[in-house]
Amino acid sequence: MTSDEFFRRARELFTFDVPPALTDPTIIPPTDDEGMRNVLEIIAKEKPIRPAAVLIPVVEREEPMVLLTQRAAHLNDHAGQVAFPGGKIDPTDPSPMYAALREAEEEIGLDAEFVEPIGYMDLYGTPFGYRILPTVARVDPGFELRVNKSEVDDVFEVPLAFLMNPANHFLKTREFRDITRSYYEMPYGDRYVWGVTAGILRVLYQRMFAR
């Protein structure tokens, strides 16, 4: 799929309608894994919801690329993990999209002038109480990044075709209070893409390519 085809399809699929489950604990984010749904139901009763937003930055190169970060090794949460630019939605953020763009600029210096938001993907729930709303976005080449080393150790690009190839999606399981839940791995060279990031990419694949 070319960049033009990807972005055309994304514009057909995604909107900027904010799902109520982003802030409503009685609505469980959608998942096709029964174990994960059971986990999310437990977490919704025990922990306050933590609304968050991330940017899925697809760089419009000859071969479309996805921009990812390597979180700083000294962080208390998810240290060293591969992630999308993003973070919690602040009360002063006018929208989840704004929060994702703000975080991308704060973390890696991605100027919003290079970014065209396309729409929100499916809400993604985590066992830590986060409700993550990803914004799919087209990124023009030519940007210059300024990495905030207090949050990010590195930034790198992965071909969209690699991430959207189900042959590179490895399904694993782990236990949570005797509940077996699933998660995905998508190793790329020496980069270990897994957990929430791989899960969101898997949903993107299902929405755009597995139909």
Sequence and secondary structure as in RCSB ss.txt:
>XXXX:A:sequence
MTSDEFFRRARELFTFDVPPALTDPTIIPPTDDEGMRNVLEIIAKEKPIRPAAVLIPVVEREEPMVLLTQRAAHL
NDHAGQVAFPGGKIDPTDPSPMYAALREAEEEIGLDAEFVEPIGYMDLYGTPFGYRILPTVARVDPGFELRVNKS
EVDDVFEVPLAFLMNPANHFLKTREFRDITRSYYEMPYGDRYVWGVTAGILRVLYQRMFAR
>XXXX:A:secstr
  HHHHHHHHHHH B    GGGT TTS    S HHHHHHHHHHHHHS  EEEEEEEEEE SSS EEEEEEE TT 
SSSTT EE SEEE  TT SSHHHHHHHHHHHHH   GGGEEEEEE   EE TTSEEEEEEEEEE TT      TT
TEEEEEEEEHHHHT GGG EEEEEEETTEEEEEEEEEETTEEEEHHHHHHHHHHHHHHT  
